[in-house]
Amino acid sequence: MSGASAQSVLNDWEGEYKGQMAIGYANGRSDSLDVTFELKTIEKDSSWTYKMLYNSKTFGEVLKDYEIKRVGVNPASYVLDEKDGTLIDMTYMDGCLYDMFEVMDNYFISTFCKNGDDLRFDLFMSSSKPSAVTVSEEDEEGETYEVISYKPLLHQTVVLEKQIKLSEEEKEANQKAMEAYDKLVDAADEAYARKKYEKALKLYSRAIVLMPSNEYAKRQKQQTEKRLSK
């Protein structure tokens, strides 16, 4: 793409993501569904995949297989190409992509923001028919202003967590750590059952070092500490 040689901020967005989307409606109804998102380079600093997969209990899987493209030399200008003739202008500002469009008598506004390693997507919809038209009081110069309001009818919000891909060596190391963790926990459970609480405490502590995010060993360690404190 001509003039697009400068590095794009979207290079830092590349990856695979997962999250649970919350959907709200103006009538008070709400829903949720699982979402996966993939952004990968098609042409360096020029175009990227935009694959948003919705997994709905009602409608099944719905895939939005689009592309994001840079436009001209302005580093803030992008377009979402839906690959069916539909193009939606997007503007990058302060870590977020913004777009606004009208379709089938409805207005849509969406934001797509990078937050650390993760992404946050928000979409809002209203009817293109005004919900209210009001006129301001006169200002000091005797002028009034007409304000046209559009009532929001729907929102979609999802925090997409970046998925970490492990190499084969990392997968093997992770598998060995899990196996070692299971052996330590089994030995600790056996020691606890035999009321050998000091031994159980040491084994649970070693298991936690191997798998800090696993809650079972943490709970058992706390329970063992209570036994020893009596």
Secondary structure, 3 states (H helix, E strand, C coil): CCCCCCCCHHHHHCEEEEEEEEEEECCCCEEEEEEEEEECEEECCCEEEEEEEEEECCCEEEEEEEEEEECCCCCCEEEEECCCCCEEEEEEECCEEEEEEEECCEEEEEEEEEECCEEEEEEEEEECCCCEEEECCCCCCCCCCEEEECCEEEEEEEEEEECCCCCHHHHHHHHHHHHHHHHHHHHHHHHHHCCCHHHHHHHHHHHHHHCCCCHHHHHHHHHHHHHHHC
